[in-house]
Amino acid sequence: MTSDVFVVEGGRQLKGELIPQGAKNEALQVICATMLTDQVVDISNIPDIRDVQKLIELLMGLGVEVDRLSDDTYRFAARNIDLDFLASEEYQEKAKSIRGSVMLIGAMLARFKKAFLPKPGGDKIGRRRLDTHFNALTKLGAIFKYNDDNSHYFLEGTNLKGDFIWMDEISVTGTANVIMGAVMAEGKTTIYNAACEPYVQQLCRMLNRMGADISGIGSNRLEINGVENLQGTSHRILPDMIEIGSFIGLAGLTNSDIRIKNVKYEELGIIPKVFKQLGLTIHLEGDDLYVPQQDHYQIQTFIDGSILTIYDSPWPGFTPDLLSIILVTATQARGSVLIHQKMFESRLFFVDKLIDMGAQIILCDPHRATVIGLDRKYPLRGIEMTSPDIRAGVALLIAALSAKGTSVIKNVHQIDRGYQAIDERLNAIGANIERV
């Protein structure tokens, strides 16, 4: 078991290459999709992180045959599924521990006509309701029950039929669940107001290779013609765009020279553009992003000279998972920026740690923070802190790497949930991070 504390010696300039891991959010979806067939599915570029490991353990408990073909490639065969395992205490404990388990609902309902799930855990970043998932699946004909005593969800659908589904929110996991629920439903399903993130696009492409009939991929209107069954396939997961964005911010804040390899640039959307708005220089060389060492970087303003606002919105807008990285990167920029976190109400609460480190930040309310850049005149100082969730944890780690002195970060299993061996990889390019 890994240690739960990082001791970080800050103030070092880093130099070298970083290879992004496979995308965590995509991995959770496509691994759940292996439950839709009894044939072999090979998936490569799977990140070796806690949330993914727990989901794979959950599938093995259900009876899925799992073979690890290499460090990042697994073979799944969901031939002999033990549905009684759903009622076991072991399943309930494992399913509760990761939010990604929620995407088993659609696949289980489609293939086995019933699904059971305890209320899942995950990040403490505000309310993340599941109504969208259940409202859409009941539109396909599933019967939904909720046990208030133990917070258990149950769905049964012996005769799922396609329908027009208007998603009441643009939920990535909700869209993934409904897609998996609809691929073998009778007739045609239209999902409007669907999430269209690269993760969802990748899931749809994989399902089409398995024999599904999904059109409208990449848009917010998906049309699915149900098929009787799905076959096996092989699939490669995209590089993690959240990790790529984290590395861009790391290079800027620590005044480092970093090359990020094989980023699948066409799938990054506006992420590089937003970091350029902070004043960072980013070069696209082949399929690598090269962020050179910069003594100063200046935040842009709007055309009329007013303060820049960076906010999150559904794809192809800016992902909420990178707002904490944008915020911490801005602390040493020249100029000011307003960060508006619209989609979650608790994700900015980690800024009190940055303020303790010497950052100039005004927390306006749970959703908005104004950052006044220090322009490297006053380095952040090392402190003791605790990681509240995956993304804030990495933002605090980046802050600690730039800070003067030593920082102690507790609760780093939160970081391990989403970032594979992050300490070893950063130490290889000059960082000094120790697991004590």
N, C-alpha and C positions, 0 to 999 in steps of 0.2 A: 504494500500500500504506500502511495506517495505521501510525502509530508504535506501539511496544510499551511505552511508558512514560507514566504519568499523573503530573503534578506537581499536588498538591492543596493549596490554601491553605484551611485549616480554620477553624472557629469562626464561620462565617457562618450567620445565620438565613435560611432560604429562604421564599419566599412566592409562590404562584401555582398554576397548574393543570398537571397532568400527564395525558396520554392514554396508557393502557397499550397496548403493541404487541400484535399477535396472538400466541397461545400457541405457543411454540416446540415443545413436546412434541406438541401436536396437529398442527402443520404437518408435522412429519416423518412422522407416520402417514398423513395424508390425501394427501400428495404421493406417497408410495409406492403408495397405493391407486389412483392414476391408471393404473398399469400393468395393472390388471385388465380394462380395456376398450380397444377400438380407437377409441372415440368420444371426442368433445371433453368435457373436464372443466374448468370454470372454478372457480378458488379465489381468494377475496378475503380481505383482512386478513392476508396472509402477512408475517411480520416479515422485515425486511431485515438478517439476521444471518448470520454466517459458516457455521454448521452447515447452515442452510437453503440458502444459496447453493451450498455444496459438493454437497448432495444433488441440487439442480436440475441442476448441471453433470454429475453422474453419470448422471442420466436422459437428458440431451442426448447424452452419449456413447453411450448405448444406442440412440439413434435416436428418442427421444421429441421430437416437435415442440413447442417451448415458445415462447409469445409473451407478452411482458410488456405487458398491456393498460393498466396504470397503475402507480403506485409500489408498490401492495400487491396487485395482482390479476394472476394469470397464467392463461393457457390452455394446457392440456396435451392432446396427442393422441398416444397410444402406438400408432401405426398400423404402422410399419415398424421393428420392433425387430431390432437386430443382435446376435444372441446370441454371435457370435464375439468381441464386445467384452469379454465376461466374462473371456476368457482373456488379455486384453491387460495389459501392465504399467501402462498409464494407469488402467484400471479398478481394478486391485489397489491402487495407491497412493491413489487417491481414496476407495475404499471403506474402506481401513484408517484413514483420517484422521477419520472421524466414526462415532460409534456408531449414529446413526440409519439407517445403510445396512443394518443387520441386518434391518429391517422390509421390505426388498425380497424377502427369502427367500419369505415366504408368498405374496406377489402373483406372483412369478415362477413358483413351483411350481404355483400354481393355473392360471395361463394358459398357461405354456410347458412345464410338466411337468418342469422342472429348474431348479435354482438353485445358484449358486456364490458363495462369499463368503470373502475373506481375513478373518482375525481383526480385528474393528474396534477403533478406538482410542476417544478421548473423554476424559472426566474421570479423574483419578487419585484415586478416592475409595474404593478397595478392590476386592475381587474382584466381578465382575459376570458370573456364569457364564451360558452359553447353553444348558445342558442342558435347561432347561424348554422352550425353543423347539423343539429337535430331538426331544425325547421326545414332545411333543405332535404334531408333524408326522409322525413315523414311525407314530404311532397311526392316522393317516389313510391309511397305506399307503406313505408315502415311504421310499425307501432312503437311508440316511445314511452318508457316508464322511468321514473326517477324515485329512488328510495331516499327519502330525506333523512332517515335515521343514520345511514352509513355513507351517504353521498355517492351512491352507485347509480350508474346509468345502464339502461337495458334497452336494446332495440331488437325487434323481430320483424322480418319481412319475407314471407313465403312466396310472394308474387309481386316483385318490384316492377313498376311500369314507368316508362319515360314520361316526363312532364316539362312544362316551362317553369324554370326556377329563377326567380329574381332574388339574388343574394342581398340580404339587408345590410351587409357590410362587406368590404373588399378584404376578405380573410384568405390568407395563403393556405393555411392548414384546412380551413373550411372548404375552399375550392378543391383542394386535393382530395379530401374525403368524399365530396359529392361526385367528383370525376370517377373515383374508384367504385363508388356505390352504383354509378349509372352505366358503367361499361358493359355489364351483362344484364341490365334491366331490359324488359321487353319494350321495343319501340324506340322513339326518338326523345332525347333529353336536350333541352336548351338551357344553358346556364348563362344568365346575363348579370352584369356587374361582377364578373369573375375576376379573381386576381390573375395577373399575367406575368408575374416574376419569372426570371429564367428558370427557377426551380420547378415551377408549374409547367413551363414549356418542356423541360427535360422529362418530367413525368409523362406528359402526353406523348412525346416522341417514343419513349420506351414502351408505353402501352400500345401504341400503334404498331410497333415492331412485333408485339406479342399477339397482334390480330385484332385489336380494338379499332373502332372507326370514329376518330375524333377530328373535327375540323375547326378552324378559327384559332389555331394555336398562335399565341402571341398577342391576341386581342382580348377584350373583356367580354366577348360573346362566344361561347363554345357550344358546338353542336355535336352530340354523341348519339350514334346509332348503335343500339345494343346488339351484342353478339352472344352466341351460346356459350363459348368458352375461349380461353386465352392459352397461348403456347409459351414456351420458354424463349429466352433471348439473352443477349449480352448487352451491357450498358456501361458507359464510362461517365463518372460524375465530373461536373465542371470544377475548376479551381474556385476556392471560396472567396467571393468578392468582398466579404466582410473582413477577412484576414488581409486581403490585398489593400483595402482602404486603411486598415490598422497599420500596415507597414509603411504606407505613404505618410501617415501622420507621425509615425515613429521617426522616420527620416527627417521630417521637418523640425520636430520639436527638439531632437537631440543633435541637430546640426550635423547630420551624418550623410554618408555617400552610400546609397543602397540601390541595388538592382533587384527587381522582383521578376522572377523568371516565369515564362509561359502562362500569361494571365488570361488568355482568351479575351482579348481586348474588346471584341465586338459584343460581348455579354456584360460588360461593366456599366453600360448606360451612361448616366451623367456623373458617376462617381469621380472620375479624374477631373472633370470640369469644376466640380464643387471645391475640390482641394486647390485647384488653380485660383479660385476666387479668394482663397486665403492668402494667395501670393506665392504658393509653392511652384517651383519649376519642375515639370514632369515631362520626360521625353519618352516617346514610343519608339523603340528600336526592335524591329521584327515583331515578336509577340511579347517582348519584355518591356516593363516600365522601369526607367532609370530616373531616380531622384537624386540629383547631385547635392553636395554639401552647399548650404546657403547661410551666409552670416546673418542676413535679414530677409524677411518676407513680409510684404505689405498687403493687408486686407483691402480688397476692392470696395468701392461704394456703388450704389445705384447711379444711373446716368445723371439724375438730378442732384447728386452729391449726398443724398441721405444715406444713413447707416445701412449696411448690408444686413439682410435677414436670411438665415438659412433654416429651412424647416423640412420636416419629413412629410411624405405623402406616398400613397400606393404607387407601385411601379407603373410607368417609367419615371416617377418622381424619385426623390432621394430617400434611400432606405433609413428607417428609424434606428437600425442597428449600428449605424455609423455616426449618429449625432454626438454621442459621447466622445468619439475620437476627434471629430471636428472641434468640439468645445475645448478639449485639452490642447489640441494643436494651436488653437487661437491664442492661448495664454501667453505665448512668447512671440506672437506676430506684432507687427506695427499697425496700429489702428484698432477699431472696435467692430464687434459683430453681435447681432441679436440672434440667439439660438432659440427656436420655437419648436418644442417637442409636442406635436399635436396628438399623437396616437396612443401614448401611454402616460399616465399621470404621476408616476413615481420615478421615472428614469433620470431626473435631474437632481435627485436628492444627494447624489455622491459629490456634488460640487463643494459641499462644506469641507471635504477633505482637501480639495484643491485650494480653497481659501486659506485653510490652515498651513498649506505649503507656500503661501505668499502670492497666489494668483489674485488678480483683480477681477472679481466676478460679482455681479449683482443678481441674486436670485429673485426675479420679479414675482413669480408665483410658481406652482408646481409644474407649469408647462413652459416657462420662458426664463432665460438667463441672458444677461448682457455681459460679454467678455471684453475687458479693456486690456489690449495686448501690452506686454511689458517690453517688447522689442529687444529681448535678451539683456536688458540693462540690469535686471534683478533676477537671477536664477531662482527657480523654485527650491525649497529646502526639504530635505528628507524628514519624514515623520513616520509614526506608526498608524496604520489604518487597516480597514477590513473591506474585502471585496463583497459588494451586495449582490451582483449578478455578473453574468459572463462579460457583457460589453463594458460596463462600468469598471469591472475588474481589470480589463486590459487597458482601459484609459488611465487608470491609476498606476498600472505597471509602466506605461509609457511616461507618465509624469515622473515617476520615481527614477527612471533611467536618465531623465534630463536634469534631475534635481542635484543640488549640491549636498553631499553627505550621504548618509545611509538611511534607507527607508525599510520598514518592516510591513509586509502585506500579509494579513491573515485571511483565512477562508479561501485559499487559492484553489480549492477543488472546484469552485465556481468557474475559474479561468480554465481549468483542465477539462471542464465539460465541453468547451467549445474550441480550444486551441491545443493542438497536438505538440507535446514536448516543447512548449514555447520557451522555457528557460534554456534548454540545450541548444535550440536553434539560434537564439539571440546571443548566447555566450560564444557560439562559433564565429560570430562576426564582431566580437569585441565587448559584449556586455559582461557584467559581473552580477549574476543572479544566482543565489544559493538557496537550495531547499534545505532547511535546517531540521 
